[in-house]
Amino acid sequence: MKILIIEDERPINNLIRSTLTADGYSCDCAFDGKEGADLIEQRQYDLILLDLMLPEISGYDLLEYIRSLGNIRAAQIPVIIISAMGQVQDRIRGLHLGADDYLCKPFQIGELAARVEAVLRRSGHSNEKIQIGDVLISPASRQVWKAGTLVELTVKEFDLLAELARHKNVVLSREKLYETVWQEEYTGETRTLDSHIQKLRKKLGWNGQIKTVFRIGYRLEEQEQ
């Protein structure tokens, strides 16, 4: 599971990163609002930790930008504000702009970690692993094991596997899979998606479990039939 930390105070940024990394999360760090906006446009995140008093672009402005994005997945990323601006009106403004939680500085790092887990759980994410047969998937660390052996996957291969695993035994259309994983409009070209499916089948030995559903898409079956 990937978290973006947007905080200009480097000691705080580093403390949050080291704590969440130890908890199994993958973290990117930005030290001003513009850098944060650039990363949000370029990458996919499961949660954002956002300071308000940032250089270049303020946290309030950045939060408004996130919630206005045309990319639905990006616009719905959970956001936790972490700020020394602790007045009631500050917290109300942040929550009205779309923050999912608000934590005032100074804070205990353990409380922040607990809030991260709670917000991810409420948003349908968690730090829990997904087990399908002898394959174990860790969304937090973005790692996959087959019968206890680590399987090397590319970024898109992992994202595709995670999407199939979250909806196991459910038919997912090519359009949904492509737009979720590649974050681009689906134009009907299937070679990219199909080739990634073939690579997953080969790497995981899942020829019988990732089923092609004629003219629709794919279904990951929990048990090979």
C-alpha positions as CSV (number, residue, x, y, z in Angstrom):
1,M,0.0,0.0,0.0
2,K,1.5,3.3,-1.1
3,I,1.4,6.6,1.0
4,L,2.4,10.1,0.0
5,I,3.8,12.3,2.8
6,I,3.6,16.0,2.0
7,E,5.4,17.8,4.9
8,D,8.1,20.5,4.6
9,E,9.7,19.8,8.0
10,R,12.3,17.1,7.1
11,P,12.6,15.7,10.7
12,I,8.9,15.1,10.9
13,N,8.7,13.8,7.3
14,N,11.6,11.4,8.0
15,L,10.0,10.2,11.2
16,I,6.7,9.5,9.6
17,R,8.3,7.7,6.6
18,S,10.5,5.5,8.8
19,T,7.5,4.6,11.1
20,L,5.1,3.7,8.2
21,T,7.8,1.9,6.3
22,A,8.5,-0.3,9.4
23,D,4.7,-1.0,9.4
24,G,4.9,-2.3,5.9
25,Y,3.8,0.7,3.9
26,S,5.6,2.0,0.8
27,C,6.1,5.8,1.2
28,D,7.0,8.7,-1.1
29,C,7.9,12.1,0.4
30,A,7.3,15.6,-0.9
31,F,8.6,18.7,0.8
32,D,6.4,21.4,-0.8
33,G,3.0,21.7,-2.3
34,K,4.2,21.7,-5.9
35,E,6.3,18.6,-5.5
36,G,3.3,16.9,-3.9
37,A,1.0,17.9,-6.8
38,D,3.5,16.6,-9.3
39,L,3.7,13.2,-7.6
40,I,-0.1,12.9,-7.3
41,E,-0.4,13.5,-11.1
42,Q,2.3,10.9,-11.9
43,R,1.7,8.1,-9.4
44,Q,-1.1,6.2,-7.6
45,Y,-1.5,6.4,-3.9
46,D,-3.7,4.8,-1.3
47,L,-3.5,7.7,1.2
48,I,-2.0,11.1,1.5
49,L,-0.6,12.8,4.7
50,L,-0.8,16.5,4.1
51,D,0.6,19.4,6.0
52,L,-1.1,22.8,5.6
53,M,1.7,25.3,5.9
54,L,3.7,24.3,2.8
55,P,5.9,26.3,0.4
56,E,4.8,26.8,-3.2
57,I,1.2,25.6,-2.8
58,S,-0.6,25.6,0.6
59,G,-2.2,22.4,1.9
60,Y,-5.6,23.9,1.7
61,D,-5.1,24.7,-2.0
62,L,-3.6,21.3,-2.7
63,L,-6.5,19.5,-1.0
64,E,-9.0,21.5,-3.2
65,Y,-6.9,20.5,-6.2
66,I,-7.0,16.8,-5.3
67,R,-10.7,16.8,-4.8
68,S,-11.3,18.5,-8.1
69,L,-9.3,16.1,-10.2
70,G,-11.0,14.5,-13.2
71,N,-9.3,11.2,-12.4
72,I,-11.9,9.7,-10.1
73,R,-9.5,7.4,-8.3
74,A,-7.1,10.2,-7.5
75,A,-9.9,12.5,-6.4
76,Q,-11.1,9.9,-3.9
77,I,-7.7,9.3,-2.3
78,P,-8.1,9.4,1.5
79,V,-6.3,12.5,3.0
80,I,-5.2,13.0,6.6
81,I,-4.2,16.6,7.5
82,I,-1.3,16.9,9.9
83,S,-0.9,20.5,11.0
84,A,0.1,22.9,13.8
85,M,-3.0,24.9,12.8
86,G,-5.2,23.5,15.5
87,Q,-8.0,26.0,15.9
88,V,-11.5,24.8,15.5
89,Q,-12.0,26.9,12.3
90,D,-8.9,25.3,10.8
91,R,-10.1,21.8,11.4
92,I,-13.6,22.6,10.1
93,R,-12.2,24.1,7.0
94,G,-10.0,21.1,6.3
95,L,-12.8,18.6,6.8
96,H,-15.2,20.7,4.7
97,L,-12.6,20.7,1.9
98,G,-12.6,16.9,1.9
99,A,-10.0,15.7,4.4
100,D,-10.8,12.3,6.0
101,D,-9.1,13.1,9.3
102,Y,-7.2,16.0,11.0
103,L,-4.3,15.5,13.4
104,C,-2.8,18.4,15.2
105,K,0.9,18.9,15.8
106,P,2.6,17.9,18.0
107,F,1.3,14.4,17.8
108,Q,2.4,10.9,19.0
109,I,3.7,8.9,16.1
110,G,1.8,5.9,17.3
111,E,-1.5,7.8,17.1
112,L,-0.7,8.8,13.5
113,A,0.0,5.2,12.6
114,A,-3.3,4.1,14.2
115,R,-5.2,6.8,12.3
116,V,-3.6,5.8,9.0
117,E,-4.8,2.2,9.5
118,A,-8.3,3.4,10.5
119,V,-8.7,5.7,7.5
120,L,-7.5,3.0,5.2
121,R,-9.9,0.5,6.7
122,R,-12.8,2.9,6.3
123,S,-11.9,3.5,2.7
124,G,-11.9,-0.2,1.9
125,H,-8.1,-0.6,2.2
126,S,-6.2,-2.2,5.0
127,N,-2.8,-3.5,5.8
128,E,-4.0,-7.1,5.6
129,K,-2.6,-9.6,3.2
130,I,-4.7,-11.5,0.6
131,Q,-4.3,-15.3,0.4
132,I,-5.4,-17.2,-2.7
133,G,-4.3,-20.8,-2.7
134,D,-0.5,-20.8,-2.2
135,V,-0.2,-17.2,-3.3
136,L,0.1,-14.5,-0.7
137,I,-0.3,-10.9,-1.7
138,S,0.8,-7.9,0.5
139,P,-0.8,-4.7,-0.7
140,A,1.2,-2.7,1.8
141,S,4.6,-3.9,0.7
142,R,3.5,-4.6,-2.8
143,Q,5.1,-8.1,-2.6
144,V,3.8,-11.5,-3.7
145,W,4.9,-14.9,-2.6
146,K,4.1,-18.3,-4.3
147,A,4.5,-21.2,-2.0
148,G,6.7,-19.1,0.2
149,T,8.9,-17.9,-2.7
150,L,9.0,-14.2,-3.6
151,V,7.7,-13.5,-7.1
152,E,9.1,-10.6,-9.0
153,L,6.3,-8.5,-10.6
154,T,6.4,-5.2,-12.4
155,V,4.4,-2.2,-11.1
156,K,1.5,-2.8,-13.5
157,E,1.6,-6.6,-13.0
158,F,1.2,-6.1,-9.3
159,D,-1.6,-3.5,-9.7
160,L,-3.5,-5.9,-12.1
161,L,-3.1,-8.8,-9.7
162,A,-4.3,-6.8,-6.7
163,E,-7.4,-5.6,-8.6
164,L,-8.2,-9.2,-9.6
165,A,-7.6,-10.5,-6.1
166,R,-9.8,-7.8,-4.5
167,H,-12.6,-9.0,-6.7
168,K,-11.9,-12.7,-6.8
169,N,-14.6,-14.8,-8.4
170,V,-16.1,-11.7,-10.0
171,V,-15.9,-11.0,-13.7
172,L,-14.1,-7.7,-14.4
173,S,-14.4,-6.1,-17.7
174,R,-11.4,-5.2,-19.8
175,E,-12.5,-1.6,-19.6
176,K,-12.6,-1.5,-15.8
177,L,-9.3,-3.3,-15.5
178,Y,-7.5,-1.1,-17.9
179,E,-8.8,2.2,-16.6
180,T,-8.1,1.2,-13.0
181,V,-4.6,-0.1,-13.5
182,W,-3.3,2.2,-16.3
183,Q,-5.4,5.3,-15.3
184,E,-6.1,6.0,-19.0
185,E,-9.3,5.9,-21.0
186,Y,-9.9,2.5,-22.5
187,T,-10.1,2.7,-26.3
188,G,-10.7,-1.0,-27.1
189,E,-7.1,-1.9,-27.6
190,T,-6.5,-5.1,-25.6
191,R,-2.9,-6.2,-26.3
192,T,-1.4,-4.4,-23.3
193,L,-3.9,-5.8,-20.8
194,D,-3.9,-9.3,-22.4
195,S,-0.1,-9.5,-22.4
196,H,0.0,-8.6,-18.7
197,I,-2.6,-11.3,-17.9
198,Q,-0.4,-13.8,-19.7
199,K,2.6,-12.8,-17.8
200,L,0.7,-13.2,-14.5
201,R,-0.5,-16.6,-15.5
202,K,3.1,-17.7,-16.3
203,K,4.7,-16.2,-13.2
204,L,2.1,-17.5,-10.8
205,G,1.3,-20.8,-12.5
206,W,-2.3,-19.6,-12.8
207,N,-3.3,-20.7,-16.3
208,G,-6.4,-22.3,-14.8
209,Q,-7.3,-19.6,-12.3
210,I,-7.3,-16.4,-14.3
211,K,-10.2,-17.2,-16.6
212,T,-10.9,-15.3,-19.9
213,V,-14.6,-14.4,-20.1
214,F,-15.5,-14.2,-23.7
215,R,-16.1,-10.6,-24.9
216,I,-16.1,-9.3,-21.4
217,G,-12.9,-9.6,-19.5
218,Y,-11.3,-11.7,-16.8
219,R,-12.2,-13.5,-13.6
220,L,-9.8,-14.7,-10.9
221,E,-11.1,-17.9,-9.4
222,E,-10.1,-18.7,-5.8
223,Q,-9.9,-22.4,-6.6
224,E,-8.8,-23.9,-9.9
225,Q,-11.7,-25.7,-11.5
